[in-house]
Amino acid sequence: MVTREEILVLGLTAGVVGSLVGGLMLGVGLGLVVNNVHVGWLLVLPAGPVAGLLGYALARKLAKKLAPTPR
């Protein structure tokens, strides 16, 4: 059974990790684009989805606790 504490920790962890990774990708990518290194767009464009996928992966890990184990 998943407790409230685990759901709270999931939300906090997903928010912090997503913000750090997405923000880092966005910052580095925009820094490259501003300096006319167009490869930086490869970091800027997927920054949001990558941040969301980290939260999704953490949620799936927690959801495995709810699934009954096969016998």
C-alpha positions in Angstrom: 0.0 0.0 0.0 1.3 3.4 -0.9 1.2 6.0 1.9 0.6 9.7 1.8 4.3 10.2 2.6 5.4 8.3 -0.4 3.1 10.3 -2.7 4.4 13.5 -1.2 8.0 12.4 -1.6 7.2 11.4 -5.2 5.8 14.9 -6.0 8.7 16.7 -4.4 11.3 14.5 -6.0 9.7 14.7 -9.4 9.4 18.5 -9.2 13.0 19.0 -8.0 14.7 16.5 -10.4 12.5 17.7 -13.3 13.3 21.3 -12.6 17.0 20.7 -12.3 17.4 18.6 -15.4 15.0 20.6 -17.6 16.5 23.9 -16.4 20.0 22.8 -17.0 19.2 21.6 -20.5 17.4 24.8 -21.2 20.1 27.0 -19.8 23.0 25.3 -21.6 21.0 25.1 -24.8 20.0 28.7 -24.8 23.6 29.7 -24.0 24.8 27.8 -27.0 22.0 29.2 -29.3 22.8 32.8 -28.2 26.4 32.2 -29.2 25.4 31.0 -32.7 26.0 27.3 -31.9 22.8 25.9 -33.4 23.3 22.5 -31.9 22.0 24.0 -28.7 18.5 23.7 -30.1 18.9 19.9 -29.5 19.0 20.7 -25.8 16.4 23.4 -25.7 13.6 21.7 -27.5 13.4 18.4 -25.5 14.0 20.1 -22.1 10.4 20.1 -21.1 9.5 16.6 -22.1 12.6 15.2 -20.6 11.8 16.8 -17.3 8.3 15.3 -17.4 9.5 11.9 -18.3 11.6 11.8 -15.1 8.5 12.4 -13.0 6.7 9.8 -15.1 9.4 7.2 -14.4 9.3 7.9 -10.7 5.6 7.5 -10.6 5.7 4.2 -12.5 8.3 3.0 -9.9 5.9 3.9 -7.1 2.9 2.3 -8.9 4.7 -1.0 -9.1 4.2 -1.2 -5.3 0.4 -1.1 -5.8 0.3 -3.9 -8.4 -0.3 -7.3 -6.9 2.5 -9.7 -7.3 1.7 -12.7 -9.6 1.8 -16.1 -7.9 
